[in-house]
Amino acid sequence: MSAALTPLASEEFQAPGLGIFDWPPLVQGQAWFNKPALLALIGSLLVIVLVYASFSRPKLVPRGMQNLGEMAYEFVREQVARPNLGKDSDRWMPLLFTMFFFVWIMNLFGSVIFIQFPVMSRIGYPAILSLGVWVLVMYLGMKHQGPVKFFTNVMFPPGLPKWIYVLVAPIELISTFFLRHITHAVRLFATMMAGHLIIALFSEVGWHFLFVQLTPLGAPLGVLGVIMTILLTAFELFIQALQAYVFALLTAMFINDALHPAH
């Protein structure tokens, strides 16, 4: 028995790295179809099923799924849409509600046992959502403000000395029309990636020092790893919902800026 345990006891602890975000294809020859892609598909279907179950047969006195769906809808409407879009909020609620729900489920997969991977920790998924928002904002801005005014309203705010526009105009152009949409995606991606990596680190510490290399000195580290994994997972549940809220909130703000000039 001791001889069989010797190889395990001699193993050194290796912290998880960026390799935990790389997944092999699930179907041979289809490199794109991996675990994150499957989870994104499942998440999309879940959004459709849950929304259909909540609102397909509405009753005067909501109960069950309708009650939960209405609570989520009211949260997005009161906390995201109306503070930023005002009278235009109802028009954009389908987009904002769906986006919030979808991002939240994609994040929530990171805390679901046997799945434990937040899809938004892969940059491609928040990037494509952010790109879609950027295209929508460009279209709405040019439609409602005009193709020239949409840019000049941002680049040349009134009331400033003329000479300072040399500095302000390019800064506003880059930050408003490009950087904020890039950070829209990067904020979600980086938060989900960092959270998943930290939880993976502490769970690996717990597993290694309690089951792979159990020693009197290593056992306390293993216990600490388990405790930190539990605490951080609970905290991550809050962060997952918060990031979905922030992503939808910024989308509402960008849409409002396109519909109505800021200056």
Sine and cosine of phi, psi and omega as CSV:
sin_phi,cos_phi,sin_psi,cos_psi,sin_omega,cos_omega
0.00,0.00,-0.72,0.69,-0.02,-1.00
-0.91,0.42,-0.58,0.82,0.03,-1.00
-0.91,0.41,-0.59,0.81,0.00,-1.00
-0.94,0.35,-0.47,0.88,-0.03,-1.00
-1.00,0.04,-0.23,0.97,-0.06,-1.00
-0.85,0.52,-0.73,0.68,0.00,-1.00
-0.87,0.49,-0.62,0.78,0.00,-1.00
-0.92,0.40,-0.68,0.74,-0.04,-1.00
-0.91,0.42,-0.43,0.90,-0.05,-1.00
-1.00,0.06,-0.12,0.99,-0.02,-1.00
-0.93,0.36,0.65,-0.76,0.05,-1.00
-1.00,-0.04,0.50,-0.86,0.01,-1.00
-0.94,0.33,0.73,-0.68,0.06,-1.00
-0.84,-0.55,0.88,-0.48,0.00,-1.00
-0.93,0.36,0.62,-0.79,0.04,-1.00
-0.91,0.42,0.60,-0.80,0.00,-1.00
-0.87,-0.49,-0.34,-0.94,-0.05,-1.00
-0.93,0.37,-0.18,0.98,0.04,-1.00
-0.89,0.45,-0.35,0.94,0.00,-1.00
-0.94,0.33,-0.18,0.98,0.03,-1.00
-0.99,-0.14,-0.03,1.00,0.02,-1.00
-0.99,-0.16,0.79,-0.61,-0.04,-1.00
-0.80,-0.60,0.70,-0.71,0.03,-1.00
-0.95,0.32,0.36,-0.93,0.03,-1.00
-0.91,0.42,0.58,-0.81,0.03,-1.00
-0.99,0.13,-0.37,0.93,0.03,-1.00
-0.84,-0.55,0.79,-0.61,-0.03,-1.00
-0.87,0.49,0.76,-0.64,0.00,-1.00
1.00,0.02,-0.10,0.99,0.02,-1.00
-0.88,-0.47,0.99,0.16,-0.11,-0.99
-0.88,0.47,-0.47,0.88,-0.05,-1.00
-0.96,0.28,-0.42,0.91,-0.11,-0.99
-1.00,-0.04,1.00,0.04,0.01,-1.00
-0.87,-0.49,-0.21,-0.98,-0.04,-1.00
-0.87,0.50,-0.74,0.68,0.04,-1.00
-0.85,0.52,-0.64,0.77,0.01,-1.00
-0.91,0.42,-0.65,0.76,0.05,-1.00
-0.90,0.44,-0.68,0.74,0.02,-1.00
-0.91,0.42,-0.61,0.80,0.05,-1.00
-0.89,0.45,-0.64,0.77,0.05,-1.00
-0.91,0.41,-0.71,0.71,0.03,-1.00
-0.89,0.46,-0.67,0.74,0.01,-1.00
-0.88,0.48,-0.65,0.76,0.03,-1.00
-0.89,0.46,-0.69,0.72,0.02,-1.00
-0.91,0.41,-0.61,0.79,0.03,-1.00
-0.88,0.47,-0.67,0.74,0.03,-1.00
-0.86,0.50,-0.71,0.70,-0.01,-1.00
-0.89,0.46,-0.72,0.69,-0.04,-1.00
-0.91,0.41,-0.72,0.70,-0.04,-1.00
-0.92,0.40,-0.65,0.76,0.02,-1.00
-0.93,0.38,-0.65,0.76,0.03,-1.00
-0.90,0.44,-0.69,0.73,0.01,-1.00
-0.91,0.43,-0.48,0.88,-0.05,-1.00
-0.99,0.12,-0.58,0.81,-0.19,-0.98
-0.83,-0.56,0.00,1.00,-0.05,-1.00
-0.94,0.35,-0.58,0.82,0.00,-1.00
-0.76,-0.65,0.95,0.32,-0.07,-1.00
-0.92,0.39,0.61,-0.79,0.04,-1.00
-0.88,-0.48,0.39,-0.92,-0.05,-1.00
-0.87,0.49,-0.66,0.75,0.07,-1.00
-0.96,-0.28,0.97,-0.23,-0.08,-1.00
-0.93,0.36,0.55,-0.83,0.10,-1.00
-0.48,-0.88,0.31,-0.95,0.04,-1.00
0.87,0.49,-0.75,-0.66,-0.05,-1.00
-0.90,0.43,-0.57,0.82,0.03,-1.00
-0.89,0.46,-0.63,0.78,0.01,-1.00
-0.90,0.44,-0.71,0.71,0.03,-1.00
-0.91,0.42,-0.66,0.75,0.00,-1.00
-0.90,0.44,-0.66,0.75,0.01,-1.00
-0.93,0.37,-0.59,0.81,0.05,-1.00
-0.89,0.45,-0.71,0.71,0.02,-1.00
-0.91,0.42,-0.65,0.76,0.00,-1.00
-0.90,0.44,-0.70,0.71,0.00,-1.00
-0.91,0.42,-0.59,0.81,0.03,-1.00
-0.88,0.47,-0.75,0.66,-0.01,-1.00
-0.90,0.43,-0.65,0.76,-0.02,-1.00
-0.91,0.42,-0.71,0.71,-0.09,-1.00
-0.99,0.15,-0.51,0.86,-0.09,-1.00
-0.98,-0.20,-0.33,0.94,-0.06,-1.00
-0.89,-0.45,-0.83,0.56,-0.16,-0.99
-0.97,0.26,-0.84,0.54,-0.12,-0.99
-0.90,0.43,-0.65,0.76,0.03,-1.00
-0.90,0.44,-0.39,0.92,-0.08,-1.00
-0.94,-0.33,-0.48,0.88,-0.09,-1.00
-0.91,-0.41,-0.22,0.98,0.07,-1.00
0.84,0.54,-0.84,-0.54,-0.06,-1.00
-0.92,0.38,-0.31,0.95,0.01,-1.00
-1.00,0.02,0.02,1.00,-0.15,-0.99
-0.89,0.45,-0.70,0.72,-0.05,-1.00
-0.89,0.46,-0.55,0.84,0.00,-1.00
-0.90,0.44,-0.56,0.83,-0.09,-1.00
-0.98,-0.22,0.06,1.00,0.00,-1.00
-0.88,0.48,-0.66,0.75,0.03,-1.00
-0.82,0.57,-0.68,0.73,0.02,-1.00
-0.92,0.39,-0.76,0.66,-0.08,-1.00
-0.92,0.39,-0.65,0.76,0.00,-1.00
-0.92,0.40,-0.71,0.71,0.01,-1.00
-0.90,0.44,-0.67,0.75,-0.01,-1.00
-0.90,0.43,-0.72,0.69,0.03,-1.00
-0.86,0.51,-0.74,0.67,-0.05,-1.00
-0.90,0.44,-0.68,0.73,-0.04,-1.00
-0.91,0.40,-0.75,0.66,-0.01,-1.00
-0.89,0.46,-0.65,0.76,-0.01,-1.00
-0.88,0.47,-0.70,0.71,0.01,-1.00
-0.92,0.40,-0.65,0.76,0.03,-1.00
-0.87,0.49,-0.63,0.78,0.05,-1.00
-0.95,0.31,-0.64,0.77,-0.09,-1.00
-0.89,0.45,-0.44,0.90,0.05,-1.00
-0.84,0.54,-0.43,0.90,0.00,-1.00
-0.92,0.39,-0.31,0.95,-0.02,-1.00
-0.92,-0.40,0.10,0.99,0.01,-1.00
-1.00,0.01,0.82,-0.57,-0.04,-1.00
-0.87,0.50,0.61,-0.79,-0.04,-1.00
0.96,0.27,-0.17,0.99,0.11,-0.99
-0.95,-0.30,-0.91,0.42,0.19,-0.98
0.72,0.70,0.79,0.61,0.11,-0.99
-0.47,-0.88,0.92,-0.40,0.05,-1.00
-0.97,0.24,0.89,-0.45,-0.09,-1.00
-0.87,0.49,-0.56,0.83,-0.04,-1.00
-0.95,0.31,-0.01,1.00,0.12,-0.99
-0.99,0.17,-0.07,1.00,0.17,-0.99
-0.99,-0.17,0.87,-0.50,-0.18,-0.98
-0.85,0.53,-0.47,0.88,-0.05,-1.00
-0.87,0.48,-0.56,0.83,-0.08,-1.00
-0.97,0.26,-0.79,0.62,0.10,-0.99
-0.91,0.42,-0.48,0.88,-0.01,-1.00
-0.91,0.42,-0.67,0.74,-0.03,-1.00
-0.94,0.33,-0.54,0.84,0.09,-1.00
-0.92,0.40,-0.71,0.71,0.01,-1.00
-0.90,0.43,-0.62,0.79,0.04,-1.00
-0.90,0.44,-0.65,0.76,0.06,-1.00
-0.88,0.47,-0.65,0.76,0.05,-1.00
-0.90,0.43,-0.66,0.75,0.01,-1.00
-0.87,0.49,-0.71,0.70,0.03,-1.00
-0.88,0.48,-0.70,0.72,0.02,-1.00
-0.88,0.47,-0.70,0.71,-0.02,-1.00
-0.90,0.43,-0.67,0.74,0.04,-1.00
-0.88,0.48,-0.68,0.74,0.00,-1.00
-0.91,0.43,-0.74,0.67,-0.04,-1.00
-0.91,0.42,-0.66,0.76,-0.01,-1.00
-0.89,0.45,-0.71,0.70,0.01,-1.00
-0.93,0.37,-0.55,0.84,-0.01,-1.00
-0.95,0.31,-0.69,0.72,-0.12,-0.99
-1.00,-0.02,-0.44,0.90,-0.03,-1.00
-0.92,-0.38,-0.22,0.98,-0.08,-1.00
1.00,-0.09,0.55,-0.83,-0.09,-1.00
-0.89,0.46,-0.43,0.90,0.01,-1.00
-1.00,-0.06,-0.75,0.66,-0.03,-1.00
-0.87,0.49,-0.54,0.84,0.00,-1.00
-0.84,0.55,-0.63,0.78,-0.01,-1.00
-1.00,0.10,-0.67,0.74,-0.06,-1.00
-0.94,0.35,-0.52,0.85,0.03,-1.00
-0.88,0.48,-0.53,0.85,0.01,-1.00
-1.00,0.05,-0.67,0.75,-0.12,-0.99
-0.97,0.24,-0.45,0.89,-0.08,-1.00
-0.80,-0.59,0.95,0.32,0.04,-1.00
-0.90,0.44,0.66,-0.75,-0.06,-1.00
-0.95,0.33,0.37,-0.93,0.11,-0.99
1.00,-0.04,0.03,1.00,-0.01,-1.00
-0.98,-0.22,0.47,-0.88,0.10,-0.99
-0.86,0.51,0.59,-0.81,-0.11,-0.99
-0.87,0.49,-0.59,0.81,-0.08,-1.00
-0.91,0.41,-0.45,0.89,-0.08,-1.00
-0.97,0.23,-0.27,0.96,0.03,-1.00
-0.89,0.45,-0.39,0.92,0.06,-1.00
-0.86,0.50,-0.56,0.83,0.03,-1.00
-1.00,0.00,-0.67,0.74,-0.12,-0.99
-0.93,0.36,-0.69,0.72,-0.12,-0.99
-0.85,0.53,-0.80,0.61,0.00,-1.00
-0.92,0.39,-0.55,0.83,0.03,-1.00
-0.90,0.43,-0.72,0.69,0.01,-1.00
-0.91,0.42,-0.64,0.77,0.01,-1.00
-0.86,0.50,-0.76,0.65,-0.06,-1.00
-0.94,0.33,-0.70,0.71,-0.09,-1.00
-0.95,0.32,-0.67,0.74,-0.09,-1.00
-0.98,0.21,-0.66,0.75,-0.12,-0.99
-1.00,-0.09,-0.20,0.98,-0.03,-1.00
-0.73,-0.68,-0.85,0.52,-0.14,-0.99
-0.88,0.48,-0.68,0.73,-0.06,-1.00
-0.92,0.40,-0.48,0.88,0.05,-1.00
-0.98,0.20,-0.51,0.86,0.10,-0.99
-0.93,0.37,-0.73,0.69,0.02,-1.00
-0.92,0.39,-0.42,0.91,0.08,-1.00
-0.84,0.54,-0.67,0.75,0.02,-1.00
-0.99,0.14,-0.69,0.72,-0.09,-1.00
-0.91,0.42,-0.59,0.81,0.00,-1.00
-0.86,0.51,-0.74,0.68,0.00,-1.00
-0.92,0.40,-0.74,0.68,-0.01,-1.00
-0.87,0.50,-0.76,0.65,-0.09,-1.00
-0.91,0.41,-0.62,0.78,-0.01,-1.00
-0.92,0.40,-0.71,0.70,0.00,-1.00
-0.93,0.37,-0.60,0.80,0.02,-1.00
-0.92,0.40,-0.73,0.69,-0.02,-1.00
-0.90,0.44,-0.69,0.72,0.01,-1.00
-0.88,0.47,-0.70,0.72,0.00,-1.00
-0.91,0.42,-0.63,0.77,-0.02,-1.00
-0.92,0.39,-0.66,0.75,-0.01,-1.00
-0.92,0.39,-0.68,0.73,0.02,-1.00
-0.91,0.42,-0.64,0.77,0.05,-1.00
-0.88,0.47,-0.61,0.79,0.01,-1.00
-0.89,0.46,-0.78,0.63,-0.05,-1.00
-0.94,0.34,-0.56,0.83,0.05,-1.00
-0.93,0.37,-0.58,0.81,0.05,-1.00
-0.93,0.37,-0.62,0.79,0.08,-1.00
-0.86,0.51,-0.74,0.68,0.01,-1.00
-0.88,0.48,-0.71,0.71,-0.02,-1.00
-0.91,0.41,-0.71,0.70,-0.10,-0.99
-0.92,0.40,-0.75,0.66,-0.12,-0.99
-1.00,0.09,-0.14,0.99,0.07,-1.00
-0.96,-0.29,-0.44,0.90,-0.09,-1.00
-0.84,-0.55,-0.48,0.87,-0.03,-1.00
-1.00,-0.10,-0.71,0.71,-0.07,-1.00
-0.72,-0.70,0.94,0.35,-0.04,-1.00
-0.98,0.20,0.90,-0.43,0.04,-1.00
-0.68,-0.74,0.33,-0.95,0.04,-1.00
-0.84,0.54,-0.57,0.82,0.01,-1.00
-0.99,0.16,-0.53,0.85,-0.05,-1.00
-0.99,0.13,-0.43,0.90,-0.05,-1.00
-0.84,0.54,-0.72,0.69,0.04,-1.00
-0.86,0.51,-0.59,0.81,0.06,-1.00
-0.91,0.42,-0.64,0.77,0.03,-1.00
-0.89,0.45,-0.68,0.73,0.03,-1.00
-0.89,0.45,-0.68,0.73,0.04,-1.00
-0.87,0.49,-0.65,0.76,0.03,-1.00
-0.88,0.48,-0.66,0.75,0.01,-1.00
-0.91,0.41,-0.71,0.70,-0.01,-1.00
-0.88,0.47,-0.72,0.70,-0.01,-1.00
-0.91,0.41,-0.57,0.82,0.05,-1.00
-0.89,0.46,-0.69,0.72,0.01,-1.00
-0.91,0.42,-0.73,0.69,-0.03,-1.00
-0.91,0.42,-0.69,0.72,-0.02,-1.00
-0.94,0.35,-0.53,0.85,0.06,-1.00
-0.91,0.42,-0.67,0.74,0.06,-1.00
-0.88,0.47,-0.68,0.74,0.03,-1.00
-0.91,0.41,-0.60,0.80,-0.01,-1.00
-0.91,0.42,-0.53,0.85,0.07,-1.00
-0.86,0.52,-0.66,0.76,0.06,-1.00
-0.92,0.39,-0.69,0.72,-0.02,-1.00
-0.90,0.44,-0.61,0.79,0.01,-1.00
-0.87,0.49,-0.71,0.71,0.04,-1.00
-0.94,0.35,-0.63,0.77,-0.01,-1.00
-0.89,0.46,-0.68,0.74,-0.01,-1.00
-0.92,0.38,-0.57,0.82,0.10,-1.00
-0.90,0.44,-0.67,0.75,0.03,-1.00
-0.89,0.45,-0.72,0.69,-0.02,-1.00
-0.90,0.44,-0.65,0.76,-0.01,-1.00
-0.89,0.45,-0.71,0.71,0.03,-1.00
-0.92,0.38,-0.62,0.78,0.00,-1.00
-0.88,0.47,-0.73,0.69,0.01,-1.00
-0.91,0.42,-0.59,0.81,0.07,-1.00
-0.87,0.50,-0.70,0.71,0.03,-1.00
-0.88,0.47,-0.66,0.75,0.01,-1.00
-0.90,0.43,-0.67,0.74,0.00,-1.00
-0.91,0.42,-0.65,0.76,0.03,-1.00
-0.90,0.44,-0.67,0.74,0.02,-1.00
-0.89,0.45,-0.66,0.75,0.03,-1.00
-0.89,0.46,-0.54,0.84,0.03,-1.00
-0.96,0.27,-0.58,0.81,-0.01,-1.00
-0.97,0.24,-0.57,0.82,-0.10,-1.00
-0.74,-0.68,0.82,-0.57,0.02,-1.00
-0.88,0.48,0.62,-0.78,-0.06,-1.00
-0.96,0.27,-0.38,0.92,-0.08,-1.00
-0.86,-0.51,0.00,0.00,0.00,0.00
